[in-house]
Each structure stands twice: as structure tokens, then as C-alpha cells.
Amino acid sequence: MEKMKYEEMMGQLEDIVKRLENNEMGIDEMGEQLKKAQELIKLCKDRLVETEKECAALNVNTKL
């Protein structure tokens, strides 16, 4: 899952939320999907932090 693009991960999260809101899952699937959502949220957050660090490094280099 970690090789996915940020947009793909967000799309999967949106699908999970939509299905939860529409009561389209049974209890067992809901548990599985919530675990998947937690993992996707962590991966998205990590990707954002990494990108922020890269942007900050670029800003430092352009000011030199």
C-alpha cells in the first residue's frame, strides 16, 4: 500500500467514509475497513510530513 500515490490513498479513504455513512458494510467488514483507514491516514500524514520537509529544504537552498 505504501507505493500508492497520495491521491489514490485519499480516494480510498473517501470511499470508506462514503460506505460507512451509507451503512453499506456489515460489522466484520466495518472493522477491517476501519483498520485500513487508520493505515491510510498514517501513510498520508507521513507523506505530507515528508513533502513538507522536502519543501523546507528547497527553500533553505534557494536562500543561499
Biopython code that builds the backbone (N, CA, C, O; Angstrom):
import numpy as np
from Bio.PDB.StructureBuilder import StructureBuilder

atoms = [
    (1, "MET", "N", (0.828, -1.203, 0.000)),
    (1, "MET", "CA", (0.000, 0.000, 0.000)),
    (1, "MET", "C", (0.868, 1.263, 0.000)),
    (1, "MET", "O", (0.420, 2.313, -0.460)),
    (2, "GLU", "N", (2.095, 1.177, 0.505)),
    (2, "GLU", "CA", (2.922, 2.366, 0.651)),
    (2, "GLU", "C", (3.385, 2.944, -0.690)),
    (2, "GLU", "O", (3.795, 4.104, -0.738)),
    (3, "LYS", "N", (3.330, 2.173, -1.771)),
    (3, "LYS", "CA", (3.751, 2.653, -3.082)),
    (3, "LYS", "C", (2.665, 3.485, -3.764)),
    (3, "LYS", "O", (2.913, 4.084, -4.811)),
    (4, "MET", "N", (1.478, 3.527, -3.190)),
    (4, "MET", "CA", (0.374, 4.259, -3.806)),
    (4, "MET", "C", (0.613, 5.760, -3.763)),
    (4, "MET", "O", (1.308, 6.274, -2.886)),
    (5, "LYS", "N", (0.023, 6.447, -4.726)),
    (5, "LYS", "CA", (0.082, 7.904, -4.739)),
    (5, "LYS", "C", (-0.836, 8.447, -3.647)),
    (5, "LYS", "O", (-1.796, 7.797, -3.234)),
    (6, "TYR", "N", (-0.519, 9.638, -3.201)),
    (6, "TYR", "CA", (-1.305, 10.300, -2.160)),
    (6, "TYR", "C", (-2.775, 10.393, -2.569)),
    (6, "TYR", "O", (-3.670, 10.116, -1.771)),
    (7, "GLU", "N", (-3.009, 10.779, -3.803)),
    (7, "GLU", "CA", (-4.375, 10.944, -4.303)),
    (7, "GLU", "C", (-5.147, 9.626, -4.277)),
    (7, "GLU", "O", (-6.344, 9.606, -3.992)),
    (8, "GLU", "N", (-4.452, 8.524, -4.577)),
    (8, "GLU", "CA", (-5.095, 7.209, -4.544)),
    (8, "GLU", "C", (-5.487, 6.830, -3.113)),
    (8, "GLU", "O", (-6.568, 6.295, -2.868)),
    (9, "MET", "N", (-4.584, 7.119, -2.180)),
    (9, "MET", "CA", (-4.877, 6.811, -0.776)),
    (9, "MET", "C", (-6.059, 7.634, -0.283)),
    (9, "MET", "O", (-6.928, 7.120, 0.421)),
    (10, "MET", "N", (-6.093, 8.917, -0.655)),
    (10, "MET", "CA", (-7.213, 9.766, -0.250)),
    (10, "MET", "C", (-8.516, 9.278, -0.882)),
    (10, "MET", "O", (-9.568, 9.315, -0.244)),
    (11, "GLY", "N", (-8.451, 8.826, -2.120)),
    (11, "GLY", "CA", (-9.635, 8.297, -2.780)),
    (11, "GLY", "C", (-10.186, 7.072, -2.061)),
    (11, "GLY", "O", (-11.398, 6.919, -1.912)),
    (12, "GLN", "N", (-9.282, 6.202, -1.617)),
    (12, "GLN", "CA", (-9.722, 5.028, -0.868)),
    (12, "GLN", "C", (-10.355, 5.428, 0.462)),
    (12, "GLN", "O", (-11.362, 4.854, 0.877)),
    (13, "LEU", "N", (-9.761, 6.412, 1.121)),
    (13, "LEU", "CA", (-10.340, 6.902, 2.379)),
    (13, "LEU", "C", (-11.740, 7.471, 2.146)),
    (13, "LEU", "O", (-12.659, 7.208, 2.923)),
    (14, "GLU", "N", (-11.897, 8.239, 1.091)),
    (14, "GLU", "CA", (-13.207, 8.813, 0.780)),
    (14, "GLU", "C", (-14.235, 7.719, 0.512)),
    (14, "GLU", "O", (-15.388, 7.831, 0.927)),
    (15, "ASP", "N", (-13.817, 6.657, -0.184)),
    (15, "ASP", "CA", (-14.727, 5.541, -0.456)),
    (15, "ASP", "C", (-15.154, 4.852, 0.842)),
    (15, "ASP", "O", (-16.325, 4.513, 1.016)),
    (16, "ILE", "N", (-14.208, 4.649, 1.739)),
    (16, "ILE", "CA", (-14.524, 4.013, 3.024)),
    (16, "ILE", "C", (-15.516, 4.868, 3.799)),
    (16, "ILE", "O", (-16.498, 4.353, 4.334)),
    (17, "VAL", "N", (-15.264, 6.174, 3.861)),
    (17, "VAL", "CA", (-16.153, 7.078, 4.591)),
    (17, "VAL", "C", (-17.551, 7.064, 3.973)),
    (17, "VAL", "O", (-18.551, 7.010, 4.688)),
    (18, "LYS", "N", (-17.614, 7.114, 2.655)),
    (18, "LYS", "CA", (-18.913, 7.113, 1.973)),
    (18, "LYS", "C", (-19.686, 5.834, 2.289)),
    (18, "LYS", "O", (-20.887, 5.877, 2.553)),
    (19, "ARG", "N", (-18.995, 4.707, 2.262)),
    (19, "ARG", "CA", (-19.666, 3.435, 2.551)),
    (19, "ARG", "C", (-20.118, 3.370, 4.009)),
    (19, "ARG", "O", (-21.177, 2.820, 4.311)),
    (20, "LEU", "N", (-19.312, 3.934, 4.914)),
    (20, "LEU", "CA", (-19.707, 3.971, 6.327)),
    (20, "LEU", "C", (-20.942, 4.841, 6.516)),
    (20, "LEU", "O", (-21.879, 4.466, 7.222)),
    (21, "GLU", "N", (-20.931, 6.003, 5.881)),
    (21, "GLU", "CA", (-22.057, 6.933, 6.006)),
    (21, "GLU", "C", (-23.357, 6.345, 5.446)),
    (21, "GLU", "O", (-24.446, 6.637, 5.940)),
    (22, "ASN", "N", (-23.226, 5.515, 4.412)),
    (22, "ASN", "CA", (-24.399, 4.923, 3.772)),
    (22, "ASN", "C", (-24.770, 3.553, 4.350)),
    (22, "ASN", "O", (-25.629, 2.854, 3.812)),
    (23, "ASN", "N", (-24.114, 3.183, 5.450)),
    (23, "ASN", "CA", (-24.378, 1.881, 6.097)),
    (23, "ASN", "C", (-24.296, 0.719, 5.113)),
    (23, "ASN", "O", (-25.162, -0.156, 5.100)),
    (24, "GLU", "N", (-23.257, 0.714, 4.297)),
    (24, "GLU", "CA", (-23.083, -0.315, 3.271)),
    (24, "GLU", "C", (-22.184, -1.451, 3.722)),
    (24, "GLU", "O", (-21.787, -2.274, 2.897)),
    (25, "MET", "N", (-21.850, -1.524, 5.004)),
    (25, "MET", "CA", (-20.950, -2.556, 5.496)),
    (25, "MET", "C", (-21.549, -3.266, 6.690)),
    (25, "MET", "O", (-22.265, -2.687, 7.507)),
    (26, "GLY", "N", (-21.223, -4.554, 6.756)),
    (26, "GLY", "CA", (-21.552, -5.300, 7.953)),
    (26, "GLY", "C", (-20.493, -5.038, 9.013)),
    (26, "GLY", "O", (-19.486, -4.383, 8.746)),
    (27, "ILE", "N", (-20.719, -5.542, 10.191)),
    (27, "ILE", "CA", (-19.800, -5.321, 11.313)),
    (27, "ILE", "C", (-18.389, -5.819, 11.015)),
    (27, "ILE", "O", (-17.415, -5.117, 11.287)),
    (28, "ASP", "N", (-18.271, -7.019, 10.462)),
    (28, "ASP", "CA", (-16.937, -7.573, 10.184)),
    (28, "ASP", "C", (-16.181, -6.731, 9.170)),
    (28, "ASP", "O", (-15.009, -6.414, 9.374)),
    (29, "GLU", "N", (-16.843, -6.367, 8.081)),
    (29, "GLU", "CA", (-16.189, -5.543, 7.068)),
    (29, "GLU", "C", (-15.878, -4.157, 7.617)),
    (29, "GLU", "O", (-14.856, -3.565, 7.272)),
    (30, "MET", "N", (-16.749, -3.644, 8.464)),
    (30, "MET", "CA", (-16.526, -2.324, 9.053)),
    (30, "MET", "C", (-15.222, -2.315, 9.854)),
    (30, "MET", "O", (-14.432, -1.376, 9.756)),
    (31, "GLY", "N", (-15.008, -3.354, 10.634)),
    (31, "GLY", "CA", (-13.764, -3.445, 11.409)),
    (31, "GLY", "C", (-12.540, -3.478, 10.514)),
    (31, "GLY", "O", (-11.546, -2.803, 10.784)),
    (32, "GLU", "N", (-12.614, -4.260, 9.451)),
    (32, "GLU", "CA", (-11.494, -4.355, 8.505)),
    (32, "GLU", "C", (-11.244, -3.013, 7.829)),
    (32, "GLU", "O", (-10.100, -2.580, 7.696)),
    (33, "GLN", "N", (-12.314, -2.363, 7.405)),
    (33, "GLN", "CA", (-12.177, -1.092, 6.696)),
    (33, "GLN", "C", (-11.676, 0.022, 7.611)),
    (33, "GLN", "O", (-10.942, 0.904, 7.165)),
    (34, "LEU", "N", (-12.062, -0.008, 8.877)),
    (34, "LEU", "CA", (-11.561, 0.992, 9.820)),
    (34, "LEU", "C", (-10.065, 0.824, 10.048)),
    (34, "LEU", "O", (-9.342, 1.812, 10.171)),
    (35, "LYS", "N", (-9.595, -0.427, 10.106)),
    (35, "LYS", "CA", (-8.151, -0.671, 10.234)),
    (35, "LYS", "C", (-7.417, -0.167, 8.998)),
    (35, "LYS", "O", (-6.362, 0.458, 9.099)),
    (36, "LYS", "N", (-7.995, -0.450, 7.822)),
    (36, "LYS", "CA", (-7.397, 0.022, 6.575)),
    (36, "LYS", "C", (-7.362, 1.548, 6.549)),
    (36, "LYS", "O", (-6.368, 2.140, 6.128)),
    (37, "ALA", "N", (-8.438, 2.181, 6.996)),
    (37, "ALA", "CA", (-8.498, 3.643, 7.019)),
    (37, "ALA", "C", (-7.425, 4.212, 7.943)),
    (37, "ALA", "O", (-6.787, 5.210, 7.608)),
    (38, "GLN", "N", (-7.222, 3.591, 9.094)),
    (38, "GLN", "CA", (-6.186, 4.062, 10.022)),
    (38, "GLN", "C", (-4.812, 3.994, 9.366)),
    (38, "GLN", "O", (-4.005, 4.913, 9.505)),
    (39, "GLU", "N", (-4.551, 2.906, 8.654)),
    (39, "GLU", "CA", (-3.265, 2.755, 7.976)),
    (39, "GLU", "C", (-3.114, 3.804, 6.869)),
    (39, "GLU", "O", (-2.051, 4.406, 6.717)),
    (40, "LEU", "N", (-4.177, 4.015, 6.106)),
    (40, "LEU", "CA", (-4.130, 5.015, 5.037)),
    (40, "LEU", "C", (-3.909, 6.421, 5.597)),
    (40, "LEU", "O", (-3.153, 7.204, 5.022)),
    (41, "ILE", "N", (-4.560, 6.743, 6.708)),
    (41, "ILE", "CA", (-4.387, 8.058, 7.338)),
    (41, "ILE", "C", (-2.939, 8.257, 7.758)),
    (41, "ILE", "O", (-2.367, 9.326, 7.547)),
    (42, "LYS", "N", (-2.346, 7.223, 8.356)),
    (42, "LYS", "CA", (-0.944, 7.320, 8.778)),
    (42, "LYS", "C", (-0.029, 7.521, 7.570)),
    (42, "LYS", "O", (0.868, 8.364, 7.599)),
    (43, "LEU", "N", (-0.259, 6.747, 6.510)),
    (43, "LEU", "CA", (0.569, 6.879, 5.314)),
    (43, "LEU", "C", (0.434, 8.266, 4.692)),
    (43, "LEU", "O", (1.428, 8.851, 4.262)),
    (44, "CYS", "N", (-0.780, 8.792, 4.640)),
    (44, "CYS", "CA", (-0.999, 10.135, 4.091)),
    (44, "CYS", "C", (-0.290, 11.185, 4.936)),
    (44, "CYS", "O", (0.364, 12.084, 4.407)),
    (45, "LYS", "N", (-0.425, 11.063, 6.250)),
    (45, "LYS", "CA", (0.220, 12.021, 7.148)),
    (45, "LYS", "C", (1.738, 11.966, 6.986)),
    (45, "LYS", "O", (2.399, 13.003, 6.918)),
    (46, "ASP", "N", (2.287, 10.754, 6.925)),
    (46, "ASP", "CA", (3.736, 10.600, 6.744)),
    (46, "ASP", "C", (4.185, 11.218, 5.429)),
    (46, "ASP", "O", (5.228, 11.869, 5.370)),
    (47, "ARG", "N", (3.402, 11.018, 4.372)),
    (47, "ARG", "CA", (3.745, 11.576, 3.062)),
    (47, "ARG", "C", (3.729, 13.101, 3.107)),
    (47, "ARG", "O", (4.598, 13.745, 2.520)),
    (48, "LEU", "N", (2.752, 13.682, 3.797)),
    (48, "LEU", "CA", (2.673, 15.137, 3.918)),
    (48, "LEU", "C", (3.862, 15.701, 4.697)),
    (48, "LEU", "O", (4.429, 16.728, 4.325)),
    (49, "VAL", "N", (4.229, 15.021, 5.776)),
    (49, "VAL", "CA", (5.375, 15.466, 6.581)),
    (49, "VAL", "C", (6.650, 15.400, 5.746)),
    (49, "VAL", "O", (7.470, 16.318, 5.782)),
    (50, "GLU", "N", (6.814, 14.324, 5.004)),
    (50, "GLU", "CA", (7.988, 14.170, 4.145)),
    (50, "GLU", "C", (8.043, 15.267, 3.085)),
    (50, "GLU", "O", (9.103, 15.844, 2.841)),
    (51, "THR", "N", (6.924, 15.550, 2.467)),
    (51, "THR", "CA", (6.864, 16.587, 1.437)),
    (51, "THR", "C", (7.150, 17.963, 2.037)),
    (51, "THR", "O", (7.835, 18.783, 1.427)),
    (52, "GLU", "N", (6.624, 18.207, 3.231)),
    (52, "GLU", "CA", (6.877, 19.477, 3.908)),
    (52, "GLU", "C", (8.368, 19.658, 4.179)),
    (52, "GLU", "O", (8.902, 20.752, 3.996)),
    (53, "LYS", "N", (9.040, 18.600, 4.612)),
    (53, "LYS", "CA", (10.482, 18.665, 4.865)),
    (53, "LYS", "C", (11.246, 18.933, 3.576)),
    (53, "LYS", "O", (12.191, 19.721, 3.562)),
    (54, "GLU", "N", (10.836, 18.276, 2.492)),
    (54, "GLU", "CA", (11.495, 18.489, 1.203)),
    (54, "GLU", "C", (11.325, 19.933, 0.738)),
    (54, "GLU", "O", (12.266, 20.536, 0.222)),
    (55, "CYS", "N", (10.138, 20.481, 0.918)),
    (55, "CYS", "CA", (9.888, 21.878, 0.534)),
    (55, "CYS", "C", (10.711, 22.835, 1.386)),
    (55, "CYS", "O", (11.256, 23.814, 0.875)),
    (56, "ALA", "N", (10.803, 22.557, 2.678)),
    (56, "ALA", "CA", (11.607, 23.404, 3.560)),
    (56, "ALA", "C", (13.074, 23.364, 3.156)),
    (56, "ALA", "O", (13.754, 24.390, 3.182)),
    (57, "ALA", "N", (13.560, 22.206, 2.789)),
    (57, "ALA", "CA", (14.961, 22.062, 2.350)),
    (57, "ALA", "C", (15.176, 22.844, 1.067)),
    (57, "ALA", "O", (16.214, 23.485, 0.904)),
    (58, "LEU", "N", (14.230, 22.805, 0.168)),
    (58, "LEU", "CA", (14.343, 23.567, -1.081)),
    (58, "LEU", "C", (14.369, 25.062, -0.811)),
    (58, "LEU", "O", (15.127, 25.799, -1.442)),
    (59, "ASN", "N", (13.542, 25.511, 0.128)),
    (59, "ASN", "CA", (13.510, 26.921, 0.485)),
    (59, "ASN", "C", (14.829, 27.369, 1.077)),
    (59, "ASN", "O", (15.299, 28.468, 0.784)),
    (60, "VAL", "N", (15.432, 26.537, 1.904)),
    (60, "VAL", "CA", (16.732, 26.876, 2.514)),
    (60, "VAL", "C", (17.788, 26.987, 1.422)),
    (60, "VAL", "O", (18.605, 27.907, 1.431)),
    (61, "ASN", "N", (17.767, 26.042, 0.479)),
    (61, "ASN", "CA", (18.770, 26.035, -0.588)),
    (61, "ASN", "C", (18.617, 27.232, -1.523)),
    (61, "ASN", "O", (19.617, 27.718, -2.053)),
    (62, "THR", "N", (17.420, 27.712, -1.737)),
    (62, "THR", "CA", (17.224, 28.834, -2.648)),
    (62, "THR", "C", (17.598, 30.155, -1.986)),
    (62, "THR", "O", (17.844, 31.141, -2.681)),
    (63, "LYS", "N", (17.646, 30.192, -0.672)),
    (63, "LYS", "CA", (18.000, 31.423, 0.048)),
    (63, "LYS", "C", (19.519, 31.605, 0.163)),
    (63, "LYS", "O", (19.991, 32.680, 0.532)),
    (64, "LEU", "N", (20.275, 30.557, -0.152)),
    (64, "LEU", "CA", (21.734, 30.656, -0.022)),
    (64, "LEU", "C", (22.350, 31.466, -1.098)),
    (64, "LEU", "O", (23.569, 31.637, -1.121)),
]
sb = StructureBuilder()
sb.init_structure("model")
sb.init_model(0)
sb.init_chain("A")
sb.init_seg("    ")
for serial, (resi, resn, name, xyz) in enumerate(atoms, 1):
    if name == "N":
        sb.init_residue(resn, " ", resi, " ")
    sb.init_atom(name, np.array(xyz, "f"), 0.0, 1.0, " ", f" {name:<3s}", serial, name[0])
structure = sb.get_structure()
